[in-house]
Amino acid sequence: MKIFLISFVVLSCVLISWQGKAVDQYKFDSISTKTSLLRQGTMGNVKIEEKTYPVYRGCDKNLSFEETKKCTTEKIINYIKVSFNYELADKAFPTAKETQFQVDFIINEKGKTEEINVKAHHKAVAMDVIQLIKRMPKFKTVGTTNGQPVKTPFSALMTVYL
């Protein structure tokens, strides 16, 4: 039986390091997120812009911005880890030791994923990841700016070691 090791590197402005223990056969090396939602403060007469990050199921709505972001990212990574078709990747690349794919999507104002883009070395892997993201459960709450729902981008670079 081949051992699959996974490392996710999610591209962003902020890198959140996380060393996970091997879960079953899979291991995640690092996580970070790409988002346009950043908390801004006030200085004198500057307008306060209050922003919130989307909340994935299993995360508490009452967490701080950074805690919500970390929890949501971990839950998305866990969803991908559990749902990814490792056998398909092994069949698509029988002699390769690893493969990568880039997945980008938007969490819309209704909490669903849209504008899913996947770049992979094999079309079958890309199609499987697109279907996986489409099946992702709706988010409990969406990202907001000043109380108005906004689209939130999410990006992940996944490396599968076969």
Steps between C-alpha positions, in 0.01 A plus 500: 500500500638835404515768765355833401640812658328828437634842544280797450646837439227756473630820342440825679622804675493325838669164568360293781741221589344177614677172549235230489540144616457227244128427475454154357744516207504873433709787636459873456814711526382861498192713452441862413213690342450752225230753567424860434330536838736672744401671823562875495517724806440869556733795529337832583231572238556182295182299440480159670463215253377188682563176311419140584627174351265225377418239768512135393285244680667381818644845573356741758345821366618695805875457443729790412584571134833313514359206700207469256739513205722229653206273590333539158828430320562187706145375434534558123835319498349208696208483256737484202723247678211264570320546167792491251516190278853373565449188288421716197825693547692173534344365179556825310868509599610135543873575475504845661595549862295818539254726327375850571189697426392857567139559603344846522140578583275775632273471803204704377253722689274198562776280647542272198812441292517642147752595233695179564828481309735203518838466333629141504738279305213267405148591390340220706656635821382854417144380433495302826613803703240724331225254595639474853487880548148518347383245760649703786232581760364853523681728745317590825560871446661691216778757498379855556626856475310753713220247542455445123571150358804486270670240282809348662774334292672182616803340336690177572800330345481128570788257463415131506791265564424157354 
